[in-house]
């Protein structure tokens, strides 16, 4: 099962319930050339959403957010996995982390429909280096 892992930073911002606000943040980042590797958005209470962004360039993200007055929290470390989509692919990754006694406290994954997948792994800060080592980064 072929896969690659890289260290990645993420930031989050809590948005109020508005049809424009997610667009406003994402369009400001795009206008400044901030390339995002991944994003997630989840409800955070009845009228708010937590938008999590994973930029390709952390420094550019910080600068753009500061200039655009986007109140980001971060950076926080995560691991980004990409690989061949086959049965058991994620189980093999979890096995490596279990063997290293690393606890995954959240994850997000998606198959791309063309034979590959992407998987974001969040681990406790005190276990991050051990997780990275277990996955060969």
C-alpha positions in Angstrom: 0.0 0.0 0.0 1.8 3.1 -1.3 1.3 6.3 0.6 3.2 9.5 1.4 3.0 11.6 4.5 3.9 15.2 5.1 3.8 17.6 8.0 1.2 20.3 7.6 -0.1 23.2 9.6 -3.7 24.2 10.0 -5.5 27.3 11.1 -9.1 27.7 12.1 -11.5 30.6 12.3 -15.0 30.6 13.7 -17.5 32.2 11.3 -21.0 33.6 12.1 -23.9 32.1 10.2 -24.0 34.0 6.9 -24.1 32.9 3.3 -21.3 35.3 2.4 -18.8 34.8 5.2 -17.2 31.5 4.1 -16.9 32.9 0.6 -15.4 36.2 1.9 -12.6 34.3 3.7 -11.9 31.9 0.9 -11.9 34.5 -1.8 -9.6 36.8 0.2 -7.1 33.9 0.6 -7.4 33.1 -3.1 -6.9 36.7 -4.2 -3.6 36.7 -2.3 -2.5 33.4 -3.9 -2.8 31.3 -0.8 -3.1 27.7 -2.0 -5.0 25.4 0.3 -4.2 21.7 0.6 -7.4 21.0 2.4 -10.3 22.6 4.2 -13.0 21.5 6.5 -16.1 23.3 7.9 -18.2 22.0 10.8 -21.1 23.5 12.7 -20.0 25.1 16.0 -23.2 25.8 17.8 -26.5 26.8 16.2 -25.2 29.9 14.4 -21.5 29.4 13.9 -19.2 27.3 11.7 -15.6 26.5 12.4 -13.6 26.7 9.1 -10.3 24.9 9.2 -7.8 25.6 6.5 -4.6 23.8 5.6 -2.3 26.1 3.6 0.5 25.0 1.4 2.6 27.9 2.8 2.1 28.8 6.5 4.0 32.1 6.3 1.9 33.3 3.4 -1.3 32.3 5.2 -0.3 34.2 8.3 0.6 37.3 6.4 -2.6 37.2 4.2 -4.8 36.7 7.3 -3.2 39.6 9.1 -3.5 41.9 6.1 -7.2 40.9 5.6 -8.0 41.0 9.3 -9.0 37.4 9.4 -8.8 36.2 13.1 -7.1 32.8 12.6 -6.1 30.5 15.5 -2.9 28.6 14.7 -0.8 27.3 13.3 -1.4 23.8 14.7 0.4 20.7 13.4 -1.2 17.8 11.6 -0.2 15.1 9.2 -1.4 14.9 5.6 -1.4 11.4 4.0 -2.0 10.7 0.3 -2.0 7.3 -1.2 -3.5 4.6 -3.3 -7.2 4.0 -2.5 -7.4 0.3 -1.7 -9.1 -1.8 0.9 -7.3 -1.5 4.3 -5.2 1.6 3.4 -6.3 3.6 6.4 -6.2 0.5 8.7 -2.5 0.1 7.8 -1.8 3.8 8.8 -3.8 3.4 12.1 -1.8 0.2 12.8 1.5 2.1 12.6 0.2 4.8 14.9 -1.2 2.2 17.4 2.1 0.4 17.4 3.8 3.7 18.3 1.2 4.3 21.1 -0.2 7.4 19.3 -3.8 8.5 19.8 -5.6 10.0 16.9 -8.1 12.5 18.3 -9.6 13.5 14.9 -9.2 12.7 11.2 -10.7 13.6 7.9 -10.4 11.6 4.7 -11.7 11.4 1.2 -11.2 9.1 -1.8 -10.7 11.1 -5.0 -12.6 8.8 -7.3 -9.5 8.2 -9.4 -7.8 5.6 -7.3 -6.3 7.9 -4.6 -7.2 9.3 -1.2 -6.3 12.1 1.1 -6.3 11.8 4.9 -5.6 14.4 7.5 -4.6 13.2 11.0 -4.8 15.2 14.1 -2.8 14.0 17.1 -2.1 15.4 20.5 0.8 17.9 20.5 2.9 15.8 22.8 2.6 12.8 20.5 3.2 14.6 17.2 6.8 13.8 16.8 6.2 10.2 17.6 3.4 10.0 15.1 5.5 11.6 12.4 8.3 9.1 13.0 5.9 6.2 13.0 4.7 7.3 9.6 8.2 7.9 8.2 8.3 11.7 8.2 
